[in-house]
């Protein structure tokens, strides 16, 4: 049963490691722990099955993912739209980290340029 992701933002934010797992979930749409492990296997730091399971449990509890159990398998699907969550995170970053400081904006531009290269 497919459900359209919500446009509301859960109350608790995601940790950097939860963001990493959530990005995979958004990309795959409906996934398992093994699928996630395969997707992140080429990027350090490596994570164990147990670690990913614990992270998914927390992400479900926070309201970012839905858990569906089918024939002994756990399937995870995004409960919130990627664009809504990413936009909120970017706005928070701009407001709190960049804090309308021109020097901070210059640093951001440098980082973005480095990423393009």
Order of alpha helices (4+ residues) and beta strands (2+ residues): alpha-beta-alpha-alpha-beta-beta-alpha-alpha
